[in-house]
């Protein structure tokens, strides 16, 4: 999901229709917001792990900002795991 969203987010207007890209990104955000809390927590942990090992700076920044830009967390700092299964946003 994050790869497809990153692609849509980084495309120029001549590559993908901007309105179509926005609709798709909103759809992704809607699906993620509908996840049960345990699954959403796990997704956020995996996303953060991917960002930590991402060598490309622009991709890493996208992964770090993704939860906030999709409305999954209230602060741009993303989610922080305090102990297994417990996230603080």
C-alpha positions in Angstrom: 0.0 0.0 0.0 2.7 2.4 0.9 4.6 1.8 -2.3 1.5 2.5 -4.5 0.7 5.6 -2.4 4.3 6.8 -2.6 4.2 6.4 -6.4 0.9 8.3 -6.7 2.2 11.0 -4.4 5.4 11.5 -6.4 4.0 11.4 -9.9 3.9 14.4 -12.1 0.6 15.6 -13.4 1.4 14.3 -16.9 2.0 10.8 -15.5 -1.1 10.4 -13.4 -4.2 12.5 -13.4 -4.0 14.5 -10.1 -7.7 14.0 -9.3 -7.4 10.3 -9.8 -4.3 10.2 -7.6 -6.0 12.1 -4.8 -9.1 9.8 -5.0 -6.8 6.7 -4.8 -4.8 8.1 -1.8 -8.1 9.0 0.0 -9.3 5.4 -0.7 -6.1 4.0 0.8 -6.5 6.2 3.9 -10.1 5.1 4.3 -9.2 1.5 4.2 -6.4 1.9 6.7 -8.6 4.0 9.1 -11.1 1.1 9.0 -8.6 -1.5 10.3 -9.1 -2.9 13.7 -6.8 -1.1 16.2 -4.5 -4.1 16.5 -4.0 -4.3 12.8 -3.5 -0.6 12.5 -0.9 -0.7 15.3 1.0 -3.5 13.5 0.8 -1.6 10.2 2.3 1.5 11.9 5.1 -0.5 13.4 6.0 -2.2 10.1 5.8 1.2 8.3 8.2 2.7 10.9 10.6 -0.3 10.5 10.6 0.1 6.7 11.4 3.8 7.1 14.3 3.1 9.4 16.0 0.9 6.9 15.1 2.9 3.7 18.3 4.1 2.1 16.6 6.7 -0.2 15.9 10.0 1.7 12.8 11.0 -0.2 11.2 7.5 0.2 12.2 7.4 3.9 10.6 10.9 4.4 7.4 9.7 2.7 7.2 6.6 4.9 7.8 8.6 8.0 5.1 11.1 7.1 2.6 8.6 5.7 0.7 7.9 8.9 0.2 11.6 9.6 -0.7 12.6 6.0 -3.3 9.8 5.9 -4.8 10.8 9.2 -3.8 7.6 11.0 -2.0 9.5 13.8 -2.6 13.0 15.1 1.1 14.1 15.3 3.6 14.0 12.5 6.1 12.2 14.8 4.2 9.0 13.9 3.6 6.2 16.4 6.1 5.1 19.0 6.0 1.5 20.3 6.3 1.5 24.1 6.1 -2.2 24.5 4.9 -5.1 22.2 1.3 -4.3 21.2 1.2 -0.9 22.8 1.5 2.2 20.7 1.4 5.8 21.7 0.6 8.4 19.0 
